[in-house]
């Protein structure tokens, strides 16, 4: 299913791909497939009791570790995610959530079709962006590419950037196929990185989703890129970020874990 392949795909993009109206796509996605958006990603509209219990338990364990170890734990976290478009549309509350049908629907502005796509894989931590790697010409992130990236560029930059080198890395990634593949798991084992628990359909617990990409899109909104000039623009955006930028997002993880626990595992929708 297209939503499974790209959980950030928009209703308009789906309409173009399927040659049907945006209204028809919205009806199918919301009322037949029962999906909504949380932090700009499609997730099941309703979490089951089991889903909520598992989310709450995982968040509780991570919150406890954060409380026990404090900043030392948060500073050890390296997180990753992939996604950048050639064209960042005018704001239409693109990070807002698709809410329950009984809630008022947000107003949505007209969205222009994307001119193309560059995939950017970010690795970042408390101190900011560690490494960003770009794929162009319709290439995609697969397990071999992802594992090699971690074992070379990312490993070297972590070792040179941190006083502890690469001795303590708490790695937070989502459950995308390249991230959970055997090749990736073997690479993580060799690197001796501690893989933190991250559950499916939990963009509200992923700092790249609830923090990094929202700010990137906000700063680039309305810009038009006719080619891969977006790469240089993103690199310049990274260089402009203050030293406290990364820490702001990582610190919010503890708040997100606590909110998840306090809500009984429900989606966090601020």
C-alpha positions, 0 to 999 in steps of 0.5 A: 500500500502506498501509505505503507511505502511512504507514511509522509505522502500527502492526500494530493500526492496520492490523488495524482498517483491514483488519478482521483480527486483529493476528496476521494482519497481523503474518504478512502484513507480516513473512512475506509483504511482508518488512518490519520496523521500524527506529526505529518505521518500516517498512522492507524486512526485507533490504537488497540489496547495492546498497542497502547499497553506496549507503547506505555511500557516501552516509554516507561522503561526509557523514561526510567532510564532517562531519570536514572542517568539524566543527561548522560543518557540523553547525550548518548542518543543518536537518532536517524530518519530520511526525507526531503523533497525538492519542493517544500509547499506553502504551509498547510499545517503540514505537521498537524494531525488528522484527528478523529472524525468528530473533531473539527477538520483543519483548513488545508491550503492548495498544494502544488505538485512536487517537482522531484525528490532528494532523499536525505538521511540524517543522523543527529544527536544532542550536539546537532547533525552528525552526518547527512547523506543524500540520494538523487535520481530516484535512488532509494535507501536500502539495507546495504546502503544504510548499513554501510553508511553507519559503518563508515561515515557515521561511525567516523564522525561520532568518534571524532565528535564525541569525547567518548568516541563511539564507546557509548551510543544509544541508537534510536531509529524507526521500524522501516525495512532497511532499519530492521533488516538482518544486514543492519542488525549485524552492523549495529552489533559490530558497532556495539551500539545499543538499539533503543526500543521504538515501536511501529506507528510512533512518530510522536516518540521520534524526535526527527518527526516531532522536531527536526523535520518540522523546523526544516520544512518551516524554514524552507517553505515556499522555496522552489528547487528546479534541480538538486540545489535543495542539497546545498540549501539543506546543508546551509540550513544545518550550518545555521542551526545554533549549538543548542538545536540538537539538545532541544529535540533530544530533551523533548524525548523525555517529555514525550515518553512521560506524556505517553505513559501519563496518557496510557499509551495514546498518541501525543497530540499537542 
